[in-house]
């Protein structure tokens, strides 16, 4: 009886794993595919994959403010995330962090000196996505555009902890996107990202309200919205 139970248990596990992998892969040929997924597949940007999700990443825009005498450097992280298959899921959170543990530890330090925040603050928008289920009633999956602003934490914080701008900038070339969904975690590693330094208003597009608001009003605006 024990051997029979063991056999049935192993069979159930194997069958469960098979079911997990049998969901159809999403593609441009998927019936009734959403416009956001079409936009994702047609996006000409580097792609990175995890177990359940995939990401296409834009360059990392970086700008130091004030422009004439910089006090702090901002880094805009910008990518599109999409499910890989037709597996239903509930996303619980999405957080981004540098793969470099040294810089990650620096970003985690309490913000008691400058008011520029910490990595917990920068990830706040998508740190709790309870009830974020997919697909919706139309049985179509959605690709989401994500943007967030990280920063160097200012001169005082950097001097206090012997931090260097070049080290921080280099760390943004390799990021971990951590998605918690259902009872699982998917980690997508973004590697060899392009850093795009901006030094003047002339380099910012007229319709790029995020960067314009940052430069002109010292305000950061993150977003997580369908990719349209």
N, C-alpha and C positions, 0 to 999 in steps of 0.2 A: 504493500500500500504506500509506504514512504517513497519507494522508487517511482511508483506511478504518479504520485503527487509532484515529485521533483520534476519528472518528465513533462507533466502538464504545465507546471510553473515556467519551465524554461521555454516550452512551446509558446506560452502566452507572451513572454517577454520578446521572443523573436518575432511573433506575429505583430505585437505592438510596434516594434521598431519598423517592420515592413510597412504598416499603415502610415507611420510618421513620414516615410520617404515616398509614399505613393501619390501625394498630392501633385497635380499637374504644375509644371513650371510656367510662370507667367511670361508672356512674350507678346510681341505685336500681333501674333496670330490668335491670341486668346479671345474667345467669343465675348462680345460686349465689353471689351477692355475700356477702362476709364480714360478720359482725356489726360489726366495727370500721369498715368502710367505710360501713355503714348509719348508724352513730353519727356518722361524719364528715359525711355529707350532711345529716343531721338537726340538726347543731350550728348554732345560731343565733349565729354570730360572723362578724366581717369576714373575707372571703376574699381571698387574694392568689395569683397564679399565676406560675409560671416556665414553662420549655419542657416539662419532663417531670413536675414535681411541683406540688402546690398546698398551701396552708397556710391554716388558720383559726386566728386568733390571739385569745387572751384578753387582758385588760388586763395592764399591767405593774404588779405590786404592789411598792411600795417602803416600806421601814421603816428608821428610823435607830436604832442601838443604841449604848450602853444607852438605854433610853427616857427616863431622867431627865437624862442628860448625854451626848448622842450623840457617838460617836467615828468611826463609819463608817456609811454608808448602803448598804443592800442592795437589789438590784433582781431580782425574780423574773420571768424570761422564761418564758412558758407558751403553747404552741401545739400544734396537731395537724397532722401532715404526711401527705400521701397521694399516691400516683401518680395521674396524670391519665388514663392509658390502660392497656390490657392488654399493653403492651410489657414483656417480661421484662427485668430489670436486676439488677445487683449494686451495692449502695450501698457505697462505700468510706469515706466520712466525711460528717459533717454538722457545720458550724461556724456560729456566730452572731457577728456583729460590728456595731457601730454604723456607719451609713452616713457619719457625720461623721468625716472623716479626722483631724482635730485630736484628738478624743476617742479614736479608735482608736490613734493614736500614743502617747497617754498610757497607755492600757491595756496596750500592748505593752512599756512600760518594765520593766526588770528589777526584781523585788521584793526589794530589799535593806534596806528600812527597817521595814516593818510586819508582814509575814507574811500579808497579805490576798490574796496571789496576783496573777496577771496573766491576761490573756485566754487565754493558752495553757492555764493551769490550769483556767479556767472551762469551756473547751471540751473538756477531756480525755476525758470520758465517751464522746463520740461522734466523737472525732478519728480513730479507727481502727476501722472496721467491716468489716474483711476477711471475706469469706465471707457477708456479709449479702445473701442472694439473695432475689428475689421474682419470681414467686409461689413458694409452697412446694409440697409434693407434692399438696396438694388443689387446685392451680391457682387458688387464690383470693388476691387481693391484700389487704394489711393497711395500715390507717392507724395511725400511731404518735403517742403523746402525749409531748411533749418538755417538760421543765422544767430550768432551770438558774439559778443565782444568780450575778450579777455584783455588784460593789461599787465604791464610790468610792475605795477603797484607803487610807482613813484620813486623819486630820488631818495627820499629819507629811508623808505623801506629797503631799497636796494643797498644803500650804503650800510645800513644797520646789519644786513645779512650778507654782506660782501658779494652781492649779486652783480652780474654783468649783462648788459643788453644783448651782446652777441650770443651768449649762451642761451638766453631766453628765446631769442629769435630762431636759433638753430633747433630748439626743442619743438617749435611749431611745425616743423617739417614732418614730424611723426606723431600722430594722434590716435588715441583709442576712443572709439564710439561704443559706449556700453548701453545696450538695450535690455531692459528687464521686461519680460512678457510672460503671461501665464505664470508658471512656476519655474521658468528657465531664464538664463542670461545668455545673450549673444554679444560677443566682442568683435567689432570690425576694426582692423588696424589700417589706418590711412598712412601711407609711407611716401617719402620723397615728394612731399607737397611743395608747390611753388610759392615762394614768398614775393609779394608785390609791394615794394616800398613806395609810399606816396609822400611827397614833400611839399606840394602846393595845391591850392584849390583848382588849378587848371587841369590837374590829373584826375579830378573827380567828375563823373558824368552828371549832367544837369538833373537827371531823374533819379540819381542815387541819393534818396532822402536820408538814408541811414547815415552815410558818411558826412553828408552836408550838415545834418543836425548835430553830429558829433563835433565837427570843426567849428560850426557857428554858434552852437548853444551848449556845447559840452554835455550832450545827452546821448546815451546809448539806447538803442532800440533793438532788442532781439525779436525773433519771430519763429513760429512753427505753423505752417499753413500749407494747404494743398498746392501742389506745384503747377501753377497756371501762368 
